Amino acid sequence: ALPALAGSAIKRLVCFASQPASQHAIRTALNAISSNIEVIFIAQHEVIAPTPGYSIARNQRSAYEETFKQIQQVHGDFDAMLYLWSVEDPSCIEDYACIVYMLQAIAAPCFKVKRLLLAGQFGKGGIERCYLESWIGFARSTGIILPTTWVGVVYREVDSINTSVTQEWMQILWAELHSTEADSVLYRAGIRHTCQIRPTVLDQGPSLLKVGGTYLITGGLGGLGYLFAQHLIKTQSANIVLTGRSALDQDKQAKLQELQILGGQVFYAQADVSELAQMQAVVKQAKARFGQINGVIHSAGIVGLEILLKTKIENFQRILEPKVKGTIVLDKALEAEPLDFICYFSTASAILGDIGTCDYAIANRFQMAD
């Protein structure tokens, strides 16, 4: 259930908005609703400094809790919070640190925020949509660690990017802050879309696999990747290119020999899927040996184990890299290859959330959105 708002109204709102034009539009929109709404702005220090009121250096973790404490001492408790830096500054869309630090600060014992809304926009065909949709991983995973704060995501597709918060944007966000539905939403062409799980029927079509084809498998000596390598060799007499971050050891050598006994031509390349130069080298090696690459199975990934409220941003980013950065790197490294398919392995955490680490749910949601 959503945390209740007294009288279904928000009296004190904290907005992460830096630009004077944004702040003016927000005040104007709120004044049209009620003269009793107090809005408190937090600017991004790197964008506008110094600024009247409050500002935060976005990658300084302690600054978030210190600023929230100052606001509470001066103004009292606040009902809701809007994160709008990503509307004004597209670089914030890819910077998960801002949201991680915000959530860690909200978890401090003295703070009570009933609702937090993360907002962003993207142009048609842009990778920004994948990042914004991945934020749903926060919304689906924070219930277990922030039970008194509802976290939601509102993102919309726009024909042209306006890097200030407009009154139209604020009207949408205000309505979502008062929504009785615990869901994140997408606005496209003025239509509000919510996430739905529906049954579907998969029709069997012609196989994309080729007998004697060549297939690149990231994380290929892990459990899932190795199973696919075995299957492709047994059923398609495939050539297999396996990648992994670690060097070959005795166990990996044994697995390679098992695949070769099955009749496959296999080679292993030590490469980090999140490093473009390394993956470009793998593609070059694979083509030199087998002529072409027919398909890709991206099964590399790391499971997050540290609860969001305690983790360091470096550890958080480490979980994201194989699935977020790795997906982008693969797309770049293989952009000239006439692939029959590329298969990304996401998990149920993309829909259900994870155990409060957030990183694993975000990484898998990004892949689902790609």
Disulfide bonds with the S-S distance in Angstrom:
none
